[in-house]
Amino acid sequence: MIRLCEEKDRGQLLNYLQENPIYHTFLLADMEQYGFNHSFQQIYVQEENGECQGVYLRYYHNLILAGEPDYIDGRAVAQLVNGEIRTIMGRGELVKQVLDYLDSTWNMVESNLYVQPIPVQILEKPMANLRIAKLDDVDAIYQFLMSFPEFVAPYGEKAMIVNRITNNEGIHVLLEENGKIIAHGNSAAKTEKSCMLGGICVDHAYRGNGYAQKVLSVLSEYIHQEGKMPCIFAPADSEYSIFEKTGFEIYGTWAVVNRIK
């Protein structure tokens, strides 16, 4: 059975999610930050005889999954995917089970989940044109991210960027040239032990200069200064070797499913 959670369920959910905090960074962070039953966020639990078997978070247009492959009810979880949901993500094995019950309007990208256990310094000195974004940068950040097809679904709600900067949920790092954003990265959900990174991208005209690696390095340094472990997921191919060059290690599988129609 899957039911909508309330504040009284917090203890049960924390006990379950903290058994694997790296995989559950998004859920732990958003539950701590916003709690339950908002217009942009709901949390659901799958139970059997009072025992938690899965947790599912809707945050804006995203559905994030937590659970064990042997217990997740893919058919029931698929029923949570209403017209507002554009992206489904989580541990690869879980996402695949839900995808089995969705129609052909969805496309899945399998990724690795990377972690950086110890800091790795790439920049010998600060770059003058690399800075932390402010609230008045939101429109420029949004326009830049929307120029990358892979970010249209997960970053399609501008309010997410506003919340992140306003509520100190994370930071956006910008690399600029003549006042124009040419590279970007951000931190997002964070817990006591971990912090998820995302949005690592470089303008097509400026690729091949190591800018993504520099942005990633700066972001990771900030996270380690907070006493947390940086985490990031990305498709598992040679293009993403920058993670290994900056001291990231593969933790496990991750999958993202986007609505294509």
Rosetta blueprint (number, residue, H / E / L):
1 M L
2 I E
3 R E
4 L E
5 C L
6 E L
7 E H
8 K H
9 D H
10 R H
11 G H
12 Q H
13 L H
14 L H
15 N H
16 Y H
17 L H
18 Q L
19 E L
20 N L
21 P L
22 I L
23 Y L
24 H L
25 T H
26 F H
27 L H
28 L H
29 A H
30 D H
31 M H
32 E H
33 Q H
34 Y H
35 G L
36 F L
37 N L
38 H L
39 S L
40 F L
41 Q E
42 Q E
43 I E
44 Y E
45 V E
46 Q E
47 E E
48 E E
49 N L
50 G L
51 E E
52 C E
53 Q E
54 G E
55 V E
56 Y E
57 L E
58 R E
59 Y E
60 Y L
61 H L
62 N E
63 L E
64 I E
65 L E
66 A E
67 G E
68 E L
69 P L
70 D L
71 Y L
72 I L
73 D L
74 G H
75 R H
76 A H
77 V H
78 A H
79 Q L
80 L L
81 V L
82 N L
83 G L
84 E L
85 I L
86 R L
87 T E
88 I E
89 M E
90 G E
91 R L
92 G H
93 E H
94 L H
95 V H
96 K H
97 Q H
98 V H
99 L H
100 D L
101 Y L
102 L L
103 D L
104 S L
105 T L
106 W E
107 N E
108 M E
109 V E
110 E E
111 S E
112 N E
113 L E
114 Y E
115 V E
116 Q L
117 P L
118 I L
119 P L
120 V L
121 Q L
122 I L
123 L L
124 E L
125 K L
126 P L
127 M L
128 A L
129 N L
130 L E
131 R E
132 I E
133 A L
134 K L
135 L H
136 D H
137 D H
138 V H
139 D H
140 A H
141 I H
142 Y H
143 Q H
144 F H
145 L H
146 M L
147 S L
148 F L
149 P H
150 E H
151 F H
152 V H
153 A L
154 P L
155 Y L
156 G L
157 E L
158 K H
159 A H
160 M H
161 I H
162 V H
163 N H
164 R H
165 I H
166 T H
167 N L
168 N L
169 E L
170 G L
171 I L
172 H E
173 V E
174 L E
175 L E
176 E E
177 E E
178 N L
179 G L
180 K E
181 I E
182 I E
183 A E
184 H E
185 G E
186 N E
187 S E
188 A E
189 A E
190 K E
191 T L
192 E L
193 K L
194 S E
195 C E
196 M E
197 L E
198 G E
199 G E
200 I E
201 C E
202 V E
203 D L
204 H H
205 A H
206 Y H
207 R L
208 G L
209 N L
210 G L
211 Y H
212 A H
213 Q H
214 K H
215 V H
216 L H
217 S H
218 V H
219 L H
220 S H
221 E H
222 Y H
223 I H
224 H H
225 Q H
226 E L
227 G L
228 K L
229 M E
230 P E
231 C E
232 I E
233 F E
234 A E
235 P E
236 A L
237 D L
238 S H
239 E H
240 Y H
241 S L
242 I H
243 F H
244 E H
245 K H
246 T L
247 G L
248 F L
249 E E
250 I E
251 Y E
252 G E
253 T E
254 W E
255 A E
256 V E
257 V E
258 N E
259 R E
260 I L
261 K L
